[in-house]
Each structure stands twice: as C-alpha cells, then as structure tokens.
Amino acid sequence: MSDLPFLTRAREHAGRAAFSEGGSSRKYEELVAASGRVASALLAGSADLSEARTALLVAPGFDHAAAQWGVWRAGGVKVPLCLSATESEWEYALTDAGVSTVLADAPGAAKVEPVCRRLGVRLVRLEEALTAAEAALPAVAETRDAMILYTSGTTSRPKGVVTTHANLAAQMSSLVEAWEWSREDRIPMFLPLHHVHGVVNVTGCALWSGALIEPFARFDAAAVLTRVRAGAYTVFMAVPTVYVKLIEALESAGAEERESACAAFRRMRLMVSGSAALPATVFEKWAALTGQRLLERYGMTEIGMALSNPLRGERRPGAVGTPLPGVSVRLKQENGPVVTAEGEPGEIQVRGPGVFRCYWGREEATRETFEDGWFRTGDMAVMESGYYRIMGRLSVDIIKSGGYKLSALEIEAALLEHPAVAECAVIGLPDDTWGEAVTAVCVTRPGAVLELKALRDWCKGRLSVYKAPQRLLIVPELPRNAMGKVTKPAVRKLFD
C-alpha cells in the first residue's frame, strides 16, 4: 500500500523549508523523519493504533505538525485540543471521543496531566516522542478515520466531527486548485489548530503544496506587521476580527510605518477572510488601505470549504462566491423543494468527497443532518447574480463570534450555575469586530448584583475566554411565548 497523500507530497518537497521559527528553518525531510519517531513512540511496540483516538495539546509549529503526522502514521485518529480550554472542556472531549492517549508538549503536559491522571488516559510527552527509536509503521488506508474536531451545534455540548484521510485530501486539493497554492508560497499561521481554518486552510494546504509556514503562538498585530513589512508572506488568511485589529493598528501607526505595511500587503498574491461574515465596511476599508480586495469564502467543520469568491475575477463584499472544485451546493426550502430561482432563500446543502463521515457516537444526529446524501448546513443563503450570499443561521442558538461557532445553549448552561443568575438567555448581536458579540440577558436572584466584569471573571475555568459574554443586560423577566418558552427573537428586540 502506498503512503497517505500528505506523506507522498512531503517527500516530493524533501529539501525545501516547511517551517520558519525564531530565525531558523526546518525542512520537509526533517518533518517526515520526526513524525516517524513520534509514530514509533505512540505505537510503543504495537503494530497499529487501529484508529485509537489520540489527543494533541501542542503549540503551533513544526512540533505540532510532526505530532499530527505521527498520530496518522501510527494509524491513530487525531483529536486536537484547544490550548486555552478549561480542564472541564478537555475532560469532556477526552471522555466523549474515548481518547486513549494524550500527546502534549511540555507546557501542555503540565496543564493536562491532572486530567489524564483522573481519567486514566496515557500521557505521552512530545519531547520524549521526538527522540524515540524508529520502528516499523503500519500501512494506513485513505478510507480510515483521521481526525475528530469538536464543533458547537444546537445541543448544549459540542459534537465530534469525524473526517477520513480521503475527506481531508479532498478538502485540501480543492483549495490548492482554486487558490493556486504553490511551493513558492509563504504564510503566517496564528489561527487555532483545533479549528478547520487553521488545520486545513492554512497548515494543511501549505504543507500539501510544499510552501513555508511561519507560526505564531497567538495573533499579535505588532509582531505580524513587523514580518509583513519585511516581505515575509505571499498568502495571508485570517478571521474578520484579525482584519479589524490590523486596521486599528495601521490607522494608529505613523505615516511611514503605515505605508510600508500597506505596500507589503498590496504585494501579496492572496488574502482570505473566513470563519465569520466579513462586514462590508471592513472589506471596503481594507481595500482602501492596502488595495487588496479580501477573498471571502464559506465553510464549516463538517465540510471544510464549500464556496469561495474567485482568485481571478470579481470579489463581492457580502458574498461568498460559487462552489469550489469537487463540491456540489444547492439551496433547499425548509420542508420544501430545491430552490432554482435567484433571489429566493434556502438552506445551503452540500455534497462532495470532502464532507465528513459522521458525528462521533451520534448516529441519530448524523442521520438528521443529511437529506438524500446532501449535508444540511443549517445556514440560509440566497443566489444573487450567480454568487451565494449568506443570510444567517436556521438556528438562533448558534453564535459566530471571532471566527468561532458557539452554542448559546452551552453558555447558558454555564451561566445558570452562577449564584446570582436565576434565568438567562444568550444571543449573538451584530458587532463589527467580532461578527457577533456573545450577549447574556439575565434575570438575577432577589438581592443579587451582577456586573459584566465580575461575570467574565467568574467564567474563567468554566468557559473558554471566547465563550464568555461580551455584553450583559439585566432584566426583570425574560420574554416568553404563550407556551411559556423564552423566545430568542423577542430577546433580540430588547436591544432595538
């Protein structure tokens, strides 16, 4: 059996630099070798992990890629963990996915070790795995499961999205073709690696193409702009929030610094925005500053990317373009026919080789999300002059904030544990920086006082920081319908 596609392609680029970190570079051949040692350590004498779930808690960079490939080469399924998650969030993912091993770098191991000990999960330290003696590795078919990414849905807890190696190969090859990736490309990576944007669109596509990645521990506008001015990148991908932060940094910079950065952005061959709707005001302001018309696309954890504005052609603000290579898209009325006319809204449904295999351990949820072989995204759109435009979610319980898709129900469940909160409703309100701001509307218990800062501080250790409310409204009672149920549309009207 031949190697998995990512490995075959890496060997074709053996002598080229894959990562640039701290002024030094690491080659593709080093990445292949390091991943082989990691795979050997994970196997620990066994012949094949046989799709055993292996969680990763590793900072972005060469080591993360070596760890990911090591899991795959050993026959395991990668479960990336959010670096900033709480212990309870890690425990949920490890338990739900039935993880048998956590592979962590030194900082990650120090944080996750208590959870591993409590759950009886094996902890492998990446520093030791990278020096392991090489062993025979199994043949892994493309049809086998490769990854489980957790995504918030309309239930209170995240669901694990299972993709195969073939799914991932289809997602990456589609984007490489559409966006004309090449081995000459150079890209910064500051997006989280438990999210499809960072895993597939940036890291996956770059390594598929033999390109160079420069990782950052987190987004830092000053650090990124320094490298931009140095002409370090040809491709740039970010969420709308990052572009807002960059605009603020550019507008506050001195004239010479601003112009040098804008000129460097202008020379890039491709700049992409995704994971949340890009406000037209941000699109226009970025174009005015840099001359770059951001390429907006549409995708989600379950499908990778489905729609994209063209690399060569008109990029319309507020639109997400047309189907990517190998992807079929249709609009369908809820409980009605397929939409064929322009200007008529319908749910986006997707079919293609990149669509995920299932929700982990949730057969009923998997069945419900497919209709005649088409994946139901839950997003509404309309076709306008040949381009799709997203209208919003079918579910009011999904919030898209800062590039994350959040479950309002999960946040509500956490807030109801606060001693001052008697009732609450969580919604997303339009926000130029975040796309949607997580907004809590609370009824307090008699005599209790609740303020936003105190509530956000209380959320630490219970919710990841990006899930904590950004706005708070205290009301005497929540609006309800005739059946006594809180209605989110009525909650939204409180802010009109």
HUSUL-V474593 format. One record per run of one state. SS is the DSSP state (a for helix, b for strand, c for the rest). FROM is the first residue (numbers start at 1). TO is the last residue. Records with the same first field share a line. If there is no record, write none. Layout:
# HUSUL-V474593
SS=FROM-TO  FROM-TO
This chain:
# HUSUL-V474593
c=1-4  13-16  22-23  44-52  58-61  74-76  81-86  98-100  105-105  120-121  130-144  152-158  180-185  190-195  210-211  216-220  230-234  239-239  253-254  268-269  274-279  291-294  301-303  309-320  324-326  333-337  339-345  353-357  360-362  369-369  372-373  385-386  394-397  402-403  416-420  432-434  445-451  460-464  468-470  475-479  481-485  487-487  494-496
a=5-12  28-43  62-73  87-97  106-119  126-129  165-179  196-209  221-229  240-252  255-267  280-290  363-368  408-415  452-459  465-467  488-493
b=17-21  24-27  53-57  77-80  101-104  122-125  145-151  159-164  186-189  212-215  235-238  270-273  295-300  304-308  321-323  327-332  338-338  346-352  358-359  370-371  374-384  387-393  398-401  404-407  421-431  435-444  471-474  480-480  486-486
